[in-house]
Amino acid sequence: MSKKGILLVNLGSPKSTKVEDVKEYLDEFLMDERVIDYRWFFRSLLVRGIILRTRPPKSAEAYKTVWTDEGSPLIVITKKIQQKLQKLVDVPVEIGMRYAEPSIKTGLQKLIDQGVTEVVLFPLYPQYAMSTTETVVEKAEEVRKKFFPNVKINYVQPFYNRDIYIDCLSESIREKLPDNFDALQFSYHGVPERHIYKTDPTKTCNLNDCCSRDYNPSHNFCYRHQCFKTTELVLEKLNLPKEKALVTFQSRLGKDKWIEPYTDETLENLPKKGVKNLAIVCPAFVSDCLETLEEISVEGREEFLHAGGENFHYIPCLNDEDRWIEVVKTLCEEKLSEFYLV
């Protein structure tokens, strides 16, 4: 008789803040063809010939500012989600990271060691992107075919517009919003523009005009559209006017054109437009990590205040909030039930 289990998959993190560990992590991360989508030779030239010669020490210092006594915030929070979820479901729950340890292979092996033959794998990304959901699925399939060919995997789909997620995110934001704010900024992780077109099998995407449409065939694959849709639905729940919110994209790398508008440039310009009291949230992430705790809460704060802003309020991710665990449970149970239908 088949036995079911759940694997929660997040991005990953260096095993320590040592430069050599950060370098090892960045090598695996940036050499992923779905993160930097150049041909291997040019990707290697860029990553190993340029980036890894200069970036690891700076990144290591950044990680030190967010590292906890328990370790990487992202890993620690993902483990807390696992532990809370395990108390709510009657199947084994493990975690895996797309990069570094515990790897997807490690997580699957732990489930298999418990007799699991059917796995619900949950990529912990609300919106679909080549460099997030797609690379997790591709890696998991590669590992399954090579090491666990008899295991069945059912994937939780992006949930950016699901009511249960929007309700959860909206309530979390509502509780943390300051009483007085001039604007609420939604800062999502950025991707190169070409990624949007590459992930569109319908070939109907046009970044100039289709993200705001009610429907376009590309919407199921368009990260930018899904970010705007998440924002739109949250604003409706919060009963906030569109004029009081804005969407931006952070964490760009290199000189390629990334989706706009950019978070850092926006933070520098907002005070000139009269926005002195800013609240900011990062809904591309469900767990606080380097990109939220350091890039936004520290660097972003400095950029905004230096430009003339007065109050900067970072709203944490969902992390291990009980209501978020209930959402994870529901989404996983939906996929668990599908095994019974086969």
C-alpha positions in Angstrom: 0.0 0.0 0.0 1.3 3.5 -0.9 2.3 5.9 1.8 2.1 9.7 1.3 4.3 12.5 2.5 5.0 16.2 2.0 8.2 18.0 1.0 8.3 21.8 1.5 10.9 23.4 -0.8 12.4 26.8 -0.3 15.3 28.6 -2.0 18.2 27.7 0.3 21.1 29.4 2.1 24.8 29.1 2.7 25.7 26.8 5.6 27.5 29.6 7.3 28.6 33.2 6.9 32.2 32.1 6.0 33.3 33.5 2.6 34.1 30.0 1.3 30.6 28.7 2.2 28.9 31.7 0.7 31.0 31.3 -2.5 30.0 27.6 -2.7 26.3 28.5 -2.3 26.5 31.4 -4.9 28.2 29.0 -7.4 25.4 26.5 -7.2 22.7 29.2 -7.3 24.1 31.4 -10.1 25.2 28.5 -12.3 21.6 27.3 -12.5 20.6 27.9 -16.1 17.1 29.0 -15.0 18.6 31.8 -12.9 21.3 33.0 -15.3 20.0 31.7 -18.6 23.2 32.0 -20.7 24.8 29.1 -22.4 27.1 27.2 -20.0 30.3 28.7 -21.3 29.2 32.3 -21.0 27.4 31.6 -17.7 30.6 30.1 -16.3 32.6 33.0 -17.6 30.3 35.5 -15.9 29.8 33.6 -12.6 33.1 32.0 -12.0 35.3 34.4 -13.9 33.8 37.6 -12.5 31.0 37.4 -9.9 32.6 34.8 -7.6 35.9 36.6 -7.7 34.4 39.7 -6.0 31.0 39.1 -4.6 31.3 36.4 -1.9 33.1 38.6 0.8 30.4 41.3 0.4 27.6 38.8 0.5 29.1 37.1 3.5 29.0 40.4 5.4 25.4 40.9 4.4 24.5 37.4 5.7 26.2 38.2 9.0 23.7 41.1 9.6 20.7 38.7 9.4 22.2 35.4 10.8 20.7 34.1 14.0 22.0 31.9 16.8 20.1 29.1 15.1 21.5 29.8 11.7 20.1 31.2 8.4 16.7 32.9 8.9 15.3 31.2 5.8 16.3 27.7 6.9 15.2 28.3 10.5 11.8 29.6 9.5 11.2 26.8 7.0 11.9 24.3 9.7 9.4 26.0 12.0 6.8 25.8 9.2 7.6 22.1 8.8 7.3 21.4 12.6 4.0 23.3 12.9 2.6 21.6 9.8 3.6 18.2 11.0 1.3 18.7 14.1 -1.6 19.3 11.8 -1.3 16.4 9.2 -1.0 12.7 9.6 1.7 12.2 6.9 5.4 12.8 7.2 6.7 16.3 6.4 10.2 17.1 5.4 12.0 20.1 3.9 14.4 20.5 1.0 16.2 23.5 -0.5 16.7 24.1 -4.2 20.3 25.1 -3.4 22.7 23.7 -0.7 21.5 21.6 2.2 19.2 20.1 3.1 18.8 19.4 -0.6 15.7 18.2 -2.5 17.4 14.8 -2.7 18.0 14.8 1.1 14.4 15.7 1.8 13.0 13.0 -0.6 15.4 10.4 0.9 14.1 11.2 4.4 10.5 10.6 3.2 11.4 7.4 1.4 13.2 6.1 4.6 9.8 6.5 6.3 8.1 4.4 3.6 6.7 7.2 1.5 6.0 6.4 -2.2 3.8 9.4 -3.1 5.0 12.9 -2.4 3.3 16.3 -2.4 6.1 18.7 -3.2 5.3 22.3 -2.3 7.6 25.0 -3.9 7.2 27.9 -1.4 6.7 30.6 -4.0 3.3 32.3 -4.4 4.0 33.4 -8.0 5.4 31.4 -10.9 8.8 32.2 -12.3 11.5 30.4 -14.3 14.0 31.0 -11.5 11.8 29.8 -8.7 8.9 27.4 -9.2 10.2 26.1 -12.6 13.7 25.3 -11.4 12.4 23.5 -8.3 10.1 21.3 -10.4 12.9 20.6 -12.9 15.4 19.7 -10.2 12.9 17.5 -8.4 12.1 15.6 -11.5 15.8 15.2 -12.3 16.4 13.8 -8.8 13.3 11.6 -8.9 14.3 10.0 -12.3 17.9 9.4 -11.2 17.5 8.2 -7.7 13.8 7.5 -6.9 12.1 6.3 -10.1 9.3 4.6 -8.3 8.2 7.6 -6.4 5.2 9.7 -7.6 5.4 13.5 -7.1 2.4 15.8 -7.1 3.3 19.5 -7.2 1.4 22.4 -5.5 0.8 25.0 -8.1 1.5 28.8 -7.6 -1.1 30.2 -5.3 -0.8 34.0 -5.9 -4.5 34.5 -6.5 -6.0 31.8 -4.2 -8.6 33.3 -1.8 -7.1 31.4 1.2 -3.7 32.9 0.5 -4.9 36.4 -0.2 -7.0 36.4 3.0 -4.0 35.2 5.0 -1.6 37.8 3.5 -4.1 40.6 3.8 -4.8 40.0 7.5 -1.1 39.7 8.2 -0.5 43.0 6.5 -3.5 44.7 8.2 -2.2 43.8 11.6 1.2 45.2 11.0 0.3 48.4 9.1 1.2 51.6 11.0 -1.7 53.9 11.8 -0.3 56.6 9.6 1.3 55.9 6.2 1.5 57.7 3.0 2.0 54.7 0.8 2.2 50.9 0.9 4.9 49.6 -1.3 4.8 46.0 -2.6 8.4 45.0 -3.4 8.7 41.7 -5.4 11.9 40.0 -6.4 12.9 41.0 -9.9 13.6 38.9 -12.9 15.1 39.8 -16.3 12.5 40.7 -18.9 13.6 37.9 -21.2 12.6 35.4 -18.5 9.0 36.5 -18.8 9.0 35.8 -22.5 10.9 32.5 -22.2 8.3 31.1 -19.8 5.3 32.0 -22.0 4.4 29.0 -24.1 1.4 30.9 -25.5 3.7 33.6 -27.0 1.0 36.2 -26.3 2.8 38.1 -23.5 3.7 41.8 -24.1 5.1 43.5 -21.1 4.0 46.9 -22.4 0.2 46.2 -22.0 -1.0 42.8 -21.0 -0.2 42.5 -17.3 -3.2 44.7 -16.3 -5.7 42.9 -18.6 -8.4 40.8 -16.9 -7.3 37.9 -19.1 -4.5 37.0 -21.3 -3.3 33.4 -22.2 0.1 34.2 -20.8 -1.1 35.0 -17.3 -0.6 31.5 -15.9 3.1 31.8 -16.7 3.7 35.6 -16.3 5.5 36.4 -13.1 5.0 40.2 -13.5 1.2 39.8 -14.0 0.9 37.5 -11.0 2.7 40.1 -8.8 0.3 42.8 -9.9 -2.6 40.5 -9.4 -1.6 39.6 -5.9 -1.3 43.3 -5.1 -4.7 44.1 -6.6 -6.4 41.3 -4.6 -4.7 42.4 -1.3 -5.7 46.0 -1.8 -9.3 44.9 -2.3 -9.2 43.0 0.9 -7.6 45.8 2.8 -10.1 48.3 1.2 -7.2 50.5 0.2 -7.3 52.8 -2.9 -4.9 51.9 -5.7 -3.4 55.4 -5.4 -2.1 54.6 -2.0 -0.1 51.5 -3.2 2.7 50.8 -5.6 4.4 47.7 -7.1 8.2 47.6 -7.5 10.9 44.9 -8.2 14.1 44.4 -6.3 17.4 42.4 -6.4 18.4 42.9 -10.0 21.8 41.6 -11.0 24.0 42.7 -13.9 23.3 45.1 -16.7 20.4 43.3 -18.5 16.9 44.9 -18.6 14.9 43.6 -15.6 11.2 44.1 -15.1 10.3 47.6 -13.8 9.9 49.7 -11.8 12.9 49.1 -9.6 12.6 49.1 -5.8 15.8 51.0 -5.0 15.2 53.8 -7.5 11.6 54.1 -6.3 12.7 54.4 -2.6 15.0 57.2 -3.6 12.3 59.1 -5.5 9.3 58.7 -3.2 10.2 61.4 -0.7 10.5 63.9 -3.6 6.9 63.1 -4.4 5.7 63.8 -0.8 5.8 60.2 0.5 7.4 60.6 3.9 5.9 57.7 5.8 6.3 54.4 4.0 5.2 50.9 4.7 6.7 48.1 2.6 6.0 44.4 2.2 7.6 41.7 0.1 5.0 39.2 -1.1 7.2 37.2 -3.4 8.7 35.7 -0.2 6.8 33.7 2.4 9.9 33.5 4.7 12.1 36.4 5.7 15.6 36.1 4.3 18.6 38.1 3.1 16.5 39.9 0.4 14.0 41.1 2.9 15.9 41.5 6.2 19.0 43.1 4.7 18.2 44.4 1.3 14.8 46.0 2.2 14.7 46.4 6.0 18.3 47.7 6.2 19.5 49.0 2.8 16.1 50.1 1.6 15.4 51.9 4.9 18.7 53.8 4.5 17.9 54.7 0.9 14.5 56.0 1.8 15.6 58.0 4.9 18.6 59.4 3.1 16.4 60.7 0.3 14.3 62.6 2.8 11.8 60.0 4.1 10.8 60.2 7.7 9.4 56.8 8.7 10.1 53.5 7.1 8.1 50.5 8.3 9.0 47.0 7.0 6.2 44.4 7.2 7.6 40.9 7.9 6.8 37.9 5.7 4.2 35.3 6.7 7.0 33.2 8.2 5.5 30.6 10.6 2.3 32.5 11.5 -0.4 30.0 12.4 -2.8 31.2 9.7 -0.2 30.7 7.1 0.4 27.1 8.3 -3.3 26.5 7.8 -3.0 27.7 4.2 0.0 25.4 3.6 -2.0 22.5 5.1 -5.0 23.2 2.8 -2.9 23.5 -0.3 -1.0 20.3 0.5 -4.2 18.3 1.4 -5.7 19.3 -1.9 -2.8 17.6 -3.7 -2.7 14.6 -1.3 -6.4 13.9 -2.1 -5.5 13.8 -5.8 -3.5 10.6 -5.3 -6.7 8.9 -4.2 -8.3 9.8 -7.5 -5.7 8.1 -9.7 
